Amino acid sequence: MSSNIQIGPPKLTRFERARITGARALQISLGAPILVDLPSRVSDPIDIALTELREGILPMTIRRTLPDGTHQDISVIDLTPQRL
């Protein structure tokens, strides 16, 4: 985990987690490849996106912005998800 996180908490906020899950579920529903092995009974894009997030393999970036306009881009892999 990167200790270079300067803006916000060193973990995903509930809002970031919801945004990532929704964006990834949309990608999956539009035919994006699934990045994890799943049991055959799992087919819901949201469940798949949550599984990928739990595994910590999503190649996505969060941009955290301060009111003065400064920002920091943080890889989702570097953020520890809260209990999912």
HTML snippet that shows the backbone in 3Dmol.js (N, CA, C, O; Angstrom):
<script src="https://3Dmol.org/build/3Dmol-min.js"></script>
<div id="view" style="width:600px;height:400px;position:relative"></div>
<script>
const pdb = `
ATOM      1  N   MET A   1       0.833  -1.185   0.000  1.00  0.00           N
ATOM      2  CA  MET A   1       0.000   0.000   0.000  1.00  0.00           C
ATOM      3  C   MET A   1       0.873   1.241   0.000  1.00  0.00           C
ATOM      4  O   MET A   1       1.901   1.285   0.675  1.00  0.00           O
ATOM      5  N   SER A   2       0.474   2.222  -0.737  1.00  0.00           N
ATOM      6  CA  SER A   2       1.250   3.445  -0.851  1.00  0.00           C
ATOM      7  C   SER A   2       1.006   4.338   0.363  1.00  0.00           C
ATOM      8  O   SER A   2      -0.136   4.532   0.780  1.00  0.00           O
ATOM      9  N   SER A   3       2.075   4.873   0.919  1.00  0.00           N
ATOM     10  CA  SER A   3       1.938   5.793   2.045  1.00  0.00           C
ATOM     11  C   SER A   3       1.979   7.232   1.557  1.00  0.00           C
ATOM     12  O   SER A   3       2.109   8.157   2.359  1.00  0.00           O
ATOM     13  N   ASN A   4       1.871   7.427   0.259  1.00  0.00           N
ATOM     14  CA  ASN A   4       1.952   8.745  -0.341  1.00  0.00           C
ATOM     15  C   ASN A   4       0.581   9.385  -0.543  1.00  0.00           C
ATOM     16  O   ASN A   4       0.457  10.335  -1.315  1.00  0.00           O
ATOM     17  N   ILE A   5      -0.439   8.889   0.129  1.00  0.00           N
ATOM     18  CA  ILE A   5      -1.788   9.457  -0.003  1.00  0.00           C
ATOM     19  C   ILE A   5      -1.847  10.711   0.852  1.00  0.00           C
ATOM     20  O   ILE A   5      -1.751  10.648   2.077  1.00  0.00           O
ATOM     21  N   GLN A   6      -2.006  11.860   0.186  1.00  0.00           N
ATOM     22  CA  GLN A   6      -1.970  13.138   0.875  1.00  0.00           C
ATOM     23  C   GLN A   6      -3.355  13.750   1.055  1.00  0.00           C
ATOM     24  O   GLN A   6      -3.551  14.581   1.941  1.00  0.00           O
ATOM     25  N   ILE A   7      -4.297  13.358   0.243  1.00  0.00           N
ATOM     26  CA  ILE A   7      -5.646  13.925   0.303  1.00  0.00           C
ATOM     27  C   ILE A   7      -6.616  12.826   0.695  1.00  0.00           C
ATOM     28  O   ILE A   7      -6.698  11.800   0.021  1.00  0.00           O
ATOM     29  N   GLY A   8      -7.347  13.031   1.772  1.00  0.00           N
ATOM     30  CA  GLY A   8      -8.370  12.078   2.186  1.00  0.00           C
ATOM     31  C   GLY A   8      -7.823  10.895   2.960  1.00  0.00           C
ATOM     32  O   GLY A   8      -6.622  10.803   3.215  1.00  0.00           O
ATOM     33  N   PRO A   9      -8.717   9.992   3.329  1.00  0.00           N
ATOM     34  CA  PRO A   9      -8.318   8.828   4.124  1.00  0.00           C
ATOM     35  C   PRO A   9      -7.543   7.812   3.286  1.00  0.00           C
ATOM     36  O   PRO A   9      -7.642   7.819   2.059  1.00  0.00           O
ATOM     37  N   PRO A  10      -6.777   6.942   3.937  1.00  0.00           N
ATOM     38  CA  PRO A  10      -5.997   5.936   3.203  1.00  0.00           C
ATOM     39  C   PRO A  10      -6.815   4.716   2.806  1.00  0.00           C
ATOM     40  O   PRO A  10      -6.261   3.636   2.598  1.00  0.00           O
ATOM     41  N   LYS A  11      -8.114   4.879   2.701  1.00  0.00           N
ATOM     42  CA  LYS A  11      -8.998   3.791   2.284  1.00  0.00           C
ATOM     43  C   LYS A  11     -10.104   4.388   1.428  1.00  0.00           C
ATOM     44  O   LYS A  11     -10.296   5.604   1.404  1.00  0.00           O
ATOM     45  N   LEU A  12     -10.821   3.535   0.735  1.00  0.00           N
ATOM     46  CA  LEU A  12     -11.942   3.998  -0.082  1.00  0.00           C
ATOM     47  C   LEU A  12     -13.055   4.514   0.818  1.00  0.00           C
ATOM     48  O   LEU A  12     -13.383   3.896   1.830  1.00  0.00           O
ATOM     49  N   THR A  13     -13.631   5.642   0.445  1.00  0.00           N
ATOM     50  CA  THR A  13     -14.815   6.103   1.157  1.00  0.00           C
ATOM     51  C   THR A  13     -16.022   5.337   0.618  1.00  0.00           C
ATOM     52  O   THR A  13     -15.929   4.700  -0.431  1.00  0.00           O
ATOM     53  N   ARG A  14     -17.119   5.392   1.304  1.00  0.00           N
ATOM     54  CA  ARG A  14     -18.308   4.677   0.823  1.00  0.00           C
ATOM     55  C   ARG A  14     -18.785   5.245  -0.511  1.00  0.00           C
ATOM     56  O   ARG A  14     -19.356   4.521  -1.327  1.00  0.00           O
ATOM     57  N   PHE A  15     -18.554   6.527  -0.735  1.00  0.00           N
ATOM     58  CA  PHE A  15     -18.962   7.149  -1.988  1.00  0.00           C
ATOM     59  C   PHE A  15     -18.073   6.698  -3.143  1.00  0.00           C
ATOM     60  O   PHE A  15     -18.557   6.434  -4.243  1.00  0.00           O
ATOM     61  N   GLU A  16     -16.777   6.613  -2.885  1.00  0.00           N
ATOM     62  CA  GLU A  16     -15.853   6.122  -3.907  1.00  0.00           C
ATOM     63  C   GLU A  16     -16.143   4.662  -4.231  1.00  0.00           C
ATOM     64  O   GLU A  16     -16.126   4.261  -5.394  1.00  0.00           O
ATOM     65  N   ARG A  17     -16.409   3.874  -3.199  1.00  0.00           N
ATOM     66  CA  ARG A  17     -16.708   2.456  -3.399  1.00  0.00           C
ATOM     67  C   ARG A  17     -17.967   2.289  -4.253  1.00  0.00           C
ATOM     68  O   ARG A  17     -18.004   1.444  -5.146  1.00  0.00           O
ATOM     69  N   ALA A  18     -18.993   3.092  -3.980  1.00  0.00           N
ATOM     70  CA  ALA A  18     -20.232   3.020  -4.764  1.00  0.00           C
ATOM     71  C   ALA A  18     -19.992   3.450  -6.206  1.00  0.00           C
ATOM     72  O   ALA A  18     -20.512   2.829  -7.132  1.00  0.00           O
ATOM     73  N   ARG A  19     -19.217   4.495  -6.400  1.00  0.00           N
ATOM     74  CA  ARG A  19     -18.936   4.993  -7.747  1.00  0.00           C
ATOM     75  C   ARG A  19     -18.136   3.977  -8.562  1.00  0.00           C
ATOM     76  O   ARG A  19     -18.428   3.745  -9.735  1.00  0.00           O
ATOM     77  N   ILE A  20     -17.128   3.376  -7.932  1.00  0.00           N
ATOM     78  CA  ILE A  20     -16.306   2.372  -8.617  1.00  0.00           C
ATOM     79  C   ILE A  20     -17.140   1.148  -8.963  1.00  0.00           C
ATOM     80  O   ILE A  20     -17.059   0.630 -10.077  1.00  0.00           O
ATOM     81  N   THR A  21     -17.941   0.686  -8.009  1.00  0.00           N
ATOM     82  CA  THR A  21     -18.776  -0.492  -8.245  1.00  0.00           C
ATOM     83  C   THR A  21     -19.749  -0.247  -9.387  1.00  0.00           C
ATOM     84  O   THR A  21     -19.911  -1.101 -10.259  1.00  0.00           O
ATOM     85  N   GLY A  22     -20.394   0.906  -9.388  1.00  0.00           N
ATOM     86  CA  GLY A  22     -21.344   1.222 -10.448  1.00  0.00           C
ATOM     87  C   GLY A  22     -20.684   1.339 -11.812  1.00  0.00           C
ATOM     88  O   GLY A  22     -21.199   0.829 -12.807  1.00  0.00           O
ATOM     89  N   ALA A  23     -19.541   2.016 -11.853  1.00  0.00           N
ATOM     90  CA  ALA A  23     -18.837   2.183 -13.126  1.00  0.00           C
ATOM     91  C   ALA A  23     -18.359   0.836 -13.664  1.00  0.00           C
ATOM     92  O   ALA A  23     -18.487   0.559 -14.857  1.00  0.00           O
ATOM     93  N   ARG A  24     -17.814   0.006 -12.790  1.00  0.00           N
ATOM     94  CA  ARG A  24     -17.321  -1.303 -13.237  1.00  0.00           C
ATOM     95  C   ARG A  24     -18.479  -2.213 -13.639  1.00  0.00           C
ATOM     96  O   ARG A  24     -18.366  -2.954 -14.616  1.00  0.00           O
ATOM     97  N   ALA A  25     -19.598  -2.169 -12.896  1.00  0.00           N
ATOM     98  CA  ALA A  25     -20.765  -2.983 -13.260  1.00  0.00           C
ATOM     99  C   ALA A  25     -21.296  -2.578 -14.635  1.00  0.00           C
ATOM    100  O   ALA A  25     -21.718  -3.436 -15.411  1.00  0.00           O
ATOM    101  N   LEU A  26     -21.279  -1.300 -14.939  1.00  0.00           N
ATOM    102  CA  LEU A  26     -21.700  -0.838 -16.262  1.00  0.00           C
ATOM    103  C   LEU A  26     -20.762  -1.376 -17.341  1.00  0.00           C
ATOM    104  O   LEU A  26     -21.216  -1.833 -18.390  1.00  0.00           O
ATOM    105  N   GLN A  27     -19.456  -1.323 -17.083  1.00  0.00           N
ATOM    106  CA  GLN A  27     -18.502  -1.861 -18.048  1.00  0.00           C
ATOM    107  C   GLN A  27     -18.750  -3.345 -18.299  1.00  0.00           C
ATOM    108  O   GLN A  27     -18.730  -3.799 -19.443  1.00  0.00           O
ATOM    109  N   ILE A  28     -18.984  -4.096 -17.225  1.00  0.00           N
ATOM    110  CA  ILE A  28     -19.216  -5.539 -17.350  1.00  0.00           C
ATOM    111  C   ILE A  28     -20.500  -5.801 -18.133  1.00  0.00           C
ATOM    112  O   ILE A  28     -20.541  -6.687 -18.987  1.00  0.00           O
ATOM    113  N   SER A  29     -21.547  -5.029 -17.842  1.00  0.00           N
ATOM    114  CA  SER A  29     -22.816  -5.246 -18.545  1.00  0.00           C
ATOM    115  C   SER A  29     -22.713  -4.910 -20.029  1.00  0.00           C
ATOM    116  O   SER A  29     -23.504  -5.403 -20.833  1.00  0.00           O
ATOM    117  N   LEU A  30     -21.744  -4.078 -20.396  1.00  0.00           N
ATOM    118  CA  LEU A  30     -21.534  -3.729 -21.801  1.00  0.00           C
ATOM    119  C   LEU A  30     -20.515  -4.634 -22.489  1.00  0.00           C
ATOM    120  O   LEU A  30     -20.134  -4.391 -23.634  1.00  0.00           O
ATOM    121  N   GLY A  31     -20.070  -5.690 -21.778  1.00  0.00           N
ATOM    122  CA  GLY A  31     -19.225  -6.694 -22.408  1.00  0.00           C
ATOM    123  C   GLY A  31     -17.752  -6.658 -22.068  1.00  0.00           C
ATOM    124  O   GLY A  31     -16.968  -7.365 -22.701  1.00  0.00           O
ATOM    125  N   ALA A  32     -17.343  -5.859 -21.090  1.00  0.00           N
ATOM    126  CA  ALA A  32     -15.932  -5.832 -20.701  1.00  0.00           C
ATOM    127  C   ALA A  32     -15.529  -7.181 -20.110  1.00  0.00           C
ATOM    128  O   ALA A  32     -16.356  -7.856 -19.497  1.00  0.00           O
ATOM    129  N   PRO A  33     -14.282  -7.578 -20.285  1.00  0.00           N
ATOM    130  CA  PRO A  33     -13.854  -8.863 -19.725  1.00  0.00           C
ATOM    131  C   PRO A  33     -13.862  -8.843 -18.200  1.00  0.00           C
ATOM    132  O   PRO A  33     -13.566  -7.826 -17.572  1.00  0.00           O
ATOM    133  N   ILE A  34     -14.206  -9.984 -17.624  1.00  0.00           N
ATOM    134  CA  ILE A  34     -14.227 -10.133 -16.173  1.00  0.00           C
ATOM    135  C   ILE A  34     -12.823 -10.511 -15.727  1.00  0.00           C
ATOM    136  O   ILE A  34     -12.192 -11.380 -16.330  1.00  0.00           O
ATOM    137  N   LEU A  35     -12.328  -9.863 -14.674  1.00  0.00           N
ATOM    138  CA  LEU A  35     -10.943  -9.997 -14.262  1.00  0.00           C
ATOM    139  C   LEU A  35     -10.707 -11.050 -13.176  1.00  0.00           C
ATOM    140  O   LEU A  35      -9.563 -11.270 -12.779  1.00  0.00           O
ATOM    141  N   VAL A  36     -11.766 -11.702 -12.691  1.00  0.00           N
ATOM    142  CA  VAL A  36     -11.613 -12.717 -11.640  1.00  0.00           C
ATOM    143  C   VAL A  36     -12.346 -13.990 -12.047  1.00  0.00           C
ATOM    144  O   VAL A  36     -13.248 -13.964 -12.884  1.00  0.00           O
ATOM    145  N   ASP A  37     -11.944 -15.095 -11.446  1.00  0.00           N
ATOM    146  CA  ASP A  37     -12.670 -16.350 -11.633  1.00  0.00           C
ATOM    147  C   ASP A  37     -13.869 -16.344 -10.693  1.00  0.00           C
ATOM    148  O   ASP A  37     -13.745 -16.022  -9.511  1.00  0.00           O
ATOM    149  N   LEU A  38     -15.031 -16.704 -11.234  1.00  0.00           N
ATOM    150  CA  LEU A  38     -16.271 -16.666 -10.460  1.00  0.00           C
ATOM    151  C   LEU A  38     -16.940 -18.024 -10.447  1.00  0.00           C
ATOM    152  O   LEU A  38     -16.789 -18.804 -11.386  1.00  0.00           O
ATOM    153  N   PRO A  39     -17.689 -18.314  -9.372  1.00  0.00           N
ATOM    154  CA  PRO A  39     -18.526 -19.510  -9.409  1.00  0.00           C
ATOM    155  C   PRO A  39     -19.583 -19.356 -10.499  1.00  0.00           C
ATOM    156  O   PRO A  39     -19.945 -18.235 -10.856  1.00  0.00           O
ATOM    157  N   SER A  40     -20.064 -20.436 -11.012  1.00  0.00           N
ATOM    158  CA  SER A  40     -21.022 -20.380 -12.123  1.00  0.00           C
ATOM    159  C   SER A  40     -22.337 -19.707 -11.733  1.00  0.00           C
ATOM    160  O   SER A  40     -23.054 -19.216 -12.605  1.00  0.00           O
ATOM    161  N   ARG A  41     -22.665 -19.676 -10.451  1.00  0.00           N
ATOM    162  CA  ARG A  41     -23.949 -19.089 -10.032  1.00  0.00           C
ATOM    163  C   ARG A  41     -23.933 -17.560  -9.990  1.00  0.00           C
ATOM    164  O   ARG A  41     -24.994 -16.944  -9.887  1.00  0.00           O
ATOM    165  N   VAL A  42     -22.764 -16.939 -10.068  1.00  0.00           N
ATOM    166  CA  VAL A  42     -22.655 -15.478 -10.013  1.00  0.00           C
ATOM    167  C   VAL A  42     -22.728 -14.922 -11.432  1.00  0.00           C
ATOM    168  O   VAL A  42     -21.893 -15.244 -12.277  1.00  0.00           O
ATOM    169  N   SER A  43     -23.735 -14.084 -11.687  1.00  0.00           N
ATOM    170  CA  SER A  43     -23.856 -13.489 -13.015  1.00  0.00           C
ATOM    171  C   SER A  43     -24.261 -12.015 -12.966  1.00  0.00           C
ATOM    172  O   SER A  43     -24.272 -11.347 -14.001  1.00  0.00           O
ATOM    173  N   ASP A  44     -24.592 -11.499 -11.783  1.00  0.00           N
ATOM    174  CA  ASP A  44     -24.999 -10.105 -11.658  1.00  0.00           C
ATOM    175  C   ASP A  44     -23.769  -9.201 -11.778  1.00  0.00           C
ATOM    176  O   ASP A  44     -22.788  -9.411 -11.066  1.00  0.00           O
ATOM    177  N   PRO A  45     -23.801  -8.200 -12.665  1.00  0.00           N
ATOM    178  CA  PRO A  45     -22.637  -7.326 -12.837  1.00  0.00           C
ATOM    179  C   PRO A  45     -22.189  -6.629 -11.550  1.00  0.00           C
ATOM    180  O   PRO A  45     -20.993  -6.416 -11.348  1.00  0.00           O
ATOM    181  N   ILE A  46     -23.132  -6.274 -10.686  1.00  0.00           N
ATOM    182  CA  ILE A  46     -22.759  -5.613  -9.434  1.00  0.00           C
ATOM    183  C   ILE A  46     -21.997  -6.576  -8.526  1.00  0.00           C
ATOM    184  O   ILE A  46     -21.000  -6.190  -7.915  1.00  0.00           O
ATOM    185  N   ASP A  47     -22.454  -7.821  -8.431  1.00  0.00           N
ATOM    186  CA  ASP A  47     -21.743  -8.817  -7.623  1.00  0.00           C
ATOM    187  C   ASP A  47     -20.347  -9.084  -8.186  1.00  0.00           C
ATOM    188  O   ASP A  47     -19.392  -9.264  -7.431  1.00  0.00           O
ATOM    189  N   ILE A  48     -20.236  -9.108  -9.497  1.00  0.00           N
ATOM    190  CA  ILE A  48     -18.939  -9.324 -10.133  1.00  0.00           C
ATOM    191  C   ILE A  48     -18.015  -8.145  -9.835  1.00  0.00           C
ATOM    192  O   ILE A  48     -16.845  -8.341  -9.507  1.00  0.00           O
ATOM    193  N   ALA A  49     -18.538  -6.921  -9.950  1.00  0.00           N
ATOM    194  CA  ALA A  49     -17.736  -5.730  -9.682  1.00  0.00           C
ATOM    195  C   ALA A  49     -17.273  -5.694  -8.227  1.00  0.00           C
ATOM    196  O   ALA A  49     -16.129  -5.333  -7.952  1.00  0.00           O
ATOM    197  N   LEU A  50     -18.140  -6.060  -7.304  1.00  0.00           N
ATOM    198  CA  LEU A  50     -17.752  -6.096  -5.891  1.00  0.00           C
ATOM    199  C   LEU A  50     -16.681  -7.150  -5.635  1.00  0.00           C
ATOM    200  O   LEU A  50     -15.770  -6.932  -4.837  1.00  0.00           O
ATOM    201  N   THR A  51     -16.788  -8.285  -6.307  1.00  0.00           N
ATOM    202  CA  THR A  51     -15.769  -9.330  -6.164  1.00  0.00           C
ATOM    203  C   THR A  51     -14.425  -8.834  -6.685  1.00  0.00           C
ATOM    204  O   THR A  51     -13.392  -9.062  -6.055  1.00  0.00           O
ATOM    205  N   GLU A  52     -14.432  -8.162  -7.825  1.00  0.00           N
ATOM    206  CA  GLU A  52     -13.187  -7.619  -8.364  1.00  0.00           C
ATOM    207  C   GLU A  52     -12.586  -6.576  -7.419  1.00  0.00           C
ATOM    208  O   GLU A  52     -11.369  -6.518  -7.243  1.00  0.00           O
ATOM    209  N   LEU A  53     -13.439  -5.761  -6.821  1.00  0.00           N
ATOM    210  CA  LEU A  53     -12.959  -4.747  -5.875  1.00  0.00           C
ATOM    211  C   LEU A  53     -12.363  -5.406  -4.633  1.00  0.00           C
ATOM    212  O   LEU A  53     -11.313  -4.987  -4.146  1.00  0.00           O
ATOM    213  N   ARG A  54     -13.032  -6.431  -4.127  1.00  0.00           N
ATOM    214  CA  ARG A  54     -12.506  -7.162  -2.963  1.00  0.00           C
ATOM    215  C   ARG A  54     -11.142  -7.777  -3.247  1.00  0.00           C
ATOM    216  O   ARG A  54     -10.262  -7.784  -2.386  1.00  0.00           O
ATOM    217  N   GLU A  55     -10.976  -8.294  -4.465  1.00  0.00           N
ATOM    218  CA  GLU A  55      -9.708  -8.924  -4.853  1.00  0.00           C
ATOM    219  C   GLU A  55      -8.595  -7.886  -5.040  1.00  0.00           C
ATOM    220  O   GLU A  55      -7.415  -8.235  -5.052  1.00  0.00           O
ATOM    221  N   GLY A  56      -8.970  -6.624  -5.184  1.00  0.00           N
ATOM    222  CA  GLY A  56      -7.979  -5.555  -5.326  1.00  0.00           C
ATOM    223  C   GLY A  56      -7.251  -5.549  -6.650  1.00  0.00           C
ATOM    224  O   GLY A  56      -6.056  -5.259  -6.697  1.00  0.00           O
ATOM    225  N   ILE A  57      -7.952  -5.865  -7.732  1.00  0.00           N
ATOM    226  CA  ILE A  57      -7.287  -5.958  -9.031  1.00  0.00           C
ATOM    227  C   ILE A  57      -7.812  -4.955 -10.063  1.00  0.00           C
ATOM    228  O   ILE A  57      -7.420  -5.015 -11.228  1.00  0.00           O
ATOM    229  N   LEU A  58      -8.673  -4.054  -9.661  1.00  0.00           N
ATOM    230  CA  LEU A  58      -9.242  -3.114 -10.623  1.00  0.00           C
ATOM    231  C   LEU A  58      -8.216  -2.048 -11.019  1.00  0.00           C
ATOM    232  O   LEU A  58      -7.665  -1.368 -10.154  1.00  0.00           O
ATOM    233  N   PRO A  59      -7.965  -1.905 -12.301  1.00  0.00           N
ATOM    234  CA  PRO A  59      -7.010  -0.892 -12.760  1.00  0.00           C
ATOM    235  C   PRO A  59      -7.691   0.462 -12.937  1.00  0.00           C
ATOM    236  O   PRO A  59      -7.722   1.007 -14.041  1.00  0.00           O
ATOM    237  N   MET A  60      -8.230   0.997 -11.859  1.00  0.00           N
ATOM    238  CA  MET A  60      -8.918   2.282 -11.900  1.00  0.00           C
ATOM    239  C   MET A  60      -8.184   3.270 -11.002  1.00  0.00           C
ATOM    240  O   MET A  60      -7.400   2.882 -10.135  1.00  0.00           O
ATOM    241  N   THR A  61      -8.452   4.552 -11.226  1.00  0.00           N
ATOM    242  CA  THR A  61      -7.828   5.612 -10.456  1.00  0.00           C
ATOM    243  C   THR A  61      -8.895   6.533  -9.889  1.00  0.00           C
ATOM    244  O   THR A  61      -9.860   6.879 -10.571  1.00  0.00           O
ATOM    245  N   ILE A  62      -8.712   6.922  -8.645  1.00  0.00           N
ATOM    246  CA  ILE A  62      -9.592   7.882  -7.973  1.00  0.00           C
ATOM    247  C   ILE A  62      -8.900   9.239  -8.000  1.00  0.00           C
ATOM    248  O   ILE A  62      -7.710   9.336  -7.698  1.00  0.00           O
ATOM    249  N   ARG A  63      -9.633  10.281  -8.357  1.00  0.00           N
ATOM    250  CA  ARG A  63      -9.089  11.636  -8.265  1.00  0.00           C
ATOM    251  C   ARG A  63      -9.766  12.324  -7.085  1.00  0.00           C
ATOM    252  O   ARG A  63     -10.981  12.523  -7.066  1.00  0.00           O
ATOM    253  N   ARG A  64      -8.942  12.680  -6.103  1.00  0.00           N
ATOM    254  CA  ARG A  64      -9.436  13.422  -4.949  1.00  0.00           C
ATOM    255  C   ARG A  64      -9.015  14.873  -5.127  1.00  0.00           C
ATOM    256  O   ARG A  64      -7.840  15.178  -5.332  1.00  0.00           O
ATOM    257  N   THR A  65     -10.008  15.768  -5.044  1.00  0.00           N
ATOM    258  CA  THR A  65      -9.778  17.183  -5.302  1.00  0.00           C
ATOM    259  C   THR A  65     -10.105  18.006  -4.067  1.00  0.00           C
ATOM    260  O   THR A  65     -11.100  17.747  -3.390  1.00  0.00           O
ATOM    261  N   LEU A  66      -9.271  18.995  -3.772  1.00  0.00           N
ATOM    262  CA  LEU A  66      -9.511  19.928  -2.684  1.00  0.00           C
ATOM    263  C   LEU A  66     -10.199  21.177  -3.225  1.00  0.00           C
ATOM    264  O   LEU A  66     -10.140  21.443  -4.426  1.00  0.00           O
ATOM    265  N   PRO A  67     -10.856  21.951  -2.347  1.00  0.00           N
ATOM    266  CA  PRO A  67     -11.545  23.162  -2.813  1.00  0.00           C
ATOM    267  C   PRO A  67     -10.641  24.169  -3.526  1.00  0.00           C
ATOM    268  O   PRO A  67     -11.122  24.943  -4.355  1.00  0.00           O
ATOM    269  N   ASP A  68      -9.347  24.175  -3.221  1.00  0.00           N
ATOM    270  CA  ASP A  68      -8.457  25.133  -3.881  1.00  0.00           C
ATOM    271  C   ASP A  68      -8.025  24.678  -5.274  1.00  0.00           C
ATOM    272  O   ASP A  68      -7.252  25.366  -5.940  1.00  0.00           O
ATOM    273  N   GLY A  69      -8.527  23.507  -5.719  1.00  0.00           N
ATOM    274  CA  GLY A  69      -8.248  23.028  -7.063  1.00  0.00           C
ATOM    275  C   GLY A  69      -7.120  22.012  -7.154  1.00  0.00           C
ATOM    276  O   GLY A  69      -6.946  21.374  -8.192  1.00  0.00           O
ATOM    277  N   THR A  70      -6.360  21.856  -6.094  1.00  0.00           N
ATOM    278  CA  THR A  70      -5.310  20.840  -6.135  1.00  0.00           C
ATOM    279  C   THR A  70      -5.951  19.462  -6.085  1.00  0.00           C
ATOM    280  O   THR A  70      -7.031  19.287  -5.521  1.00  0.00           O
ATOM    281  N   HIS A  71      -5.279  18.490  -6.679  1.00  0.00           N
ATOM    282  CA  HIS A  71      -5.842  17.150  -6.711  1.00  0.00           C
ATOM    283  C   HIS A  71      -4.733  16.112  -6.615  1.00  0.00           C
ATOM    284  O   HIS A  71      -3.553  16.407  -6.807  1.00  0.00           O
ATOM    285  N   GLN A  72      -5.145  14.903  -6.315  1.00  0.00           N
ATOM    286  CA  GLN A  72      -4.225  13.772  -6.291  1.00  0.00           C
ATOM    287  C   GLN A  72      -4.935  12.583  -6.923  1.00  0.00           C
ATOM    288  O   GLN A  72      -6.079  12.280  -6.586  1.00  0.00           O
ATOM    289  N   ASP A  73      -4.246  11.913  -7.843  1.00  0.00           N
ATOM    290  CA  ASP A  73      -4.764  10.706  -8.460  1.00  0.00           C
ATOM    291  C   ASP A  73      -4.198   9.507  -7.704  1.00  0.00           C
ATOM    292  O   ASP A  73      -2.983   9.381  -7.551  1.00  0.00           O
ATOM    293  N   ILE A  74      -5.081   8.627  -7.234  1.00  0.00           N
ATOM    294  CA  ILE A  74      -4.687   7.485  -6.415  1.00  0.00           C
ATOM    295  C   ILE A  74      -5.243   6.223  -7.054  1.00  0.00           C
ATOM    296  O   ILE A  74      -6.431   6.152  -7.370  1.00  0.00           O
ATOM    297  N   SER A  75      -4.394   5.238  -7.244  1.00  0.00           N
ATOM    298  CA  SER A  75      -4.832   3.957  -7.796  1.00  0.00           C
ATOM    299  C   SER A  75      -5.728   3.243  -6.782  1.00  0.00           C
ATOM    300  O   SER A  75      -5.460   3.271  -5.581  1.00  0.00           O
ATOM    301  N   VAL A  76      -6.788   2.608  -7.272  1.00  0.00           N
ATOM    302  CA  VAL A  76      -7.692   1.865  -6.398  1.00  0.00           C
ATOM    303  C   VAL A  76      -6.948   0.731  -5.707  1.00  0.00           C
ATOM    304  O   VAL A  76      -7.283   0.358  -4.582  1.00  0.00           O
ATOM    305  N   ILE A  77      -5.948   0.189  -6.373  1.00  0.00           N
ATOM    306  CA  ILE A  77      -5.162  -0.891  -5.792  1.00  0.00           C
ATOM    307  C   ILE A  77      -4.439  -0.430  -4.529  1.00  0.00           C
ATOM    308  O   ILE A  77      -4.229  -1.224  -3.612  1.00  0.00           O
ATOM    309  N   ASP A  78      -4.054   0.856  -4.475  1.00  0.00           N
ATOM    310  CA  ASP A  78      -3.352   1.392  -3.318  1.00  0.00           C
ATOM    311  C   ASP A  78      -4.270   1.699  -2.139  1.00  0.00           C
ATOM    312  O   ASP A  78      -3.797   1.881  -1.018  1.00  0.00           O
ATOM    313  N   LEU A  79      -5.562   1.757  -2.382  1.00  0.00           N
ATOM    314  CA  LEU A  79      -6.521   2.054  -1.317  1.00  0.00           C
ATOM    315  C   LEU A  79      -7.075   0.750  -0.760  1.00  0.00           C
ATOM    316  O   LEU A  79      -7.460  -0.142  -1.516  1.00  0.00           O
ATOM    317  N   THR A  80      -7.114   0.646   0.525  1.00  0.00           N
ATOM    318  CA  THR A  80      -7.656  -0.560   1.152  1.00  0.00           C
ATOM    319  C   THR A  80      -9.162  -0.412   1.281  1.00  0.00           C
ATOM    320  O   THR A  80      -9.633   0.484   1.982  1.00  0.00           O
ATOM    321  N   PRO A  81      -9.925  -1.272   0.620  1.00  0.00           N
ATOM    322  CA  PRO A  81     -11.379  -1.149   0.761  1.00  0.00           C
ATOM    323  C   PRO A  81     -11.819  -1.494   2.169  1.00  0.00           C
ATOM    324  O   PRO A  81     -11.261  -2.386   2.809  1.00  0.00           O
ATOM    325  N   GLN A  82     -12.828  -0.777   2.644  1.00  0.00           N
ATOM    326  CA  GLN A  82     -13.416  -1.111   3.932  1.00  0.00           C
ATOM    327  C   GLN A  82     -14.143  -2.435   3.789  1.00  0.00           C
ATOM    328  O   GLN A  82     -14.184  -3.005   2.699  1.00  0.00           O
ATOM    329  N   ARG A  83     -14.708  -2.923   4.859  1.00  0.00           N
ATOM    330  CA  ARG A  83     -15.464  -4.167   4.773  1.00  0.00           C
ATOM    331  C   ARG A  83     -16.492  -4.060   3.676  1.00  0.00           C
ATOM    332  O   ARG A  83     -17.303  -3.135   3.656  1.00  0.00           O
ATOM    333  N   LEU A  84     -16.457  -5.006   2.767  1.00  0.00           N
ATOM    334  CA  LEU A  84     -17.409  -4.992   1.639  1.00  0.00           C
ATOM    335  C   LEU A  84     -18.445  -6.047   1.807  1.00  0.00           C
ATOM    336  O   LEU A  84     -19.328  -6.186   0.960  1.00  0.00           O
TER     337      LEU A  84
END
`;
const viewer = $3Dmol.createViewer("view");
viewer.addModel(pdb, "pdb");
viewer.setStyle({}, {cartoon: {color: "spectrum"}});
viewer.zoomTo();
viewer.render();
</script>
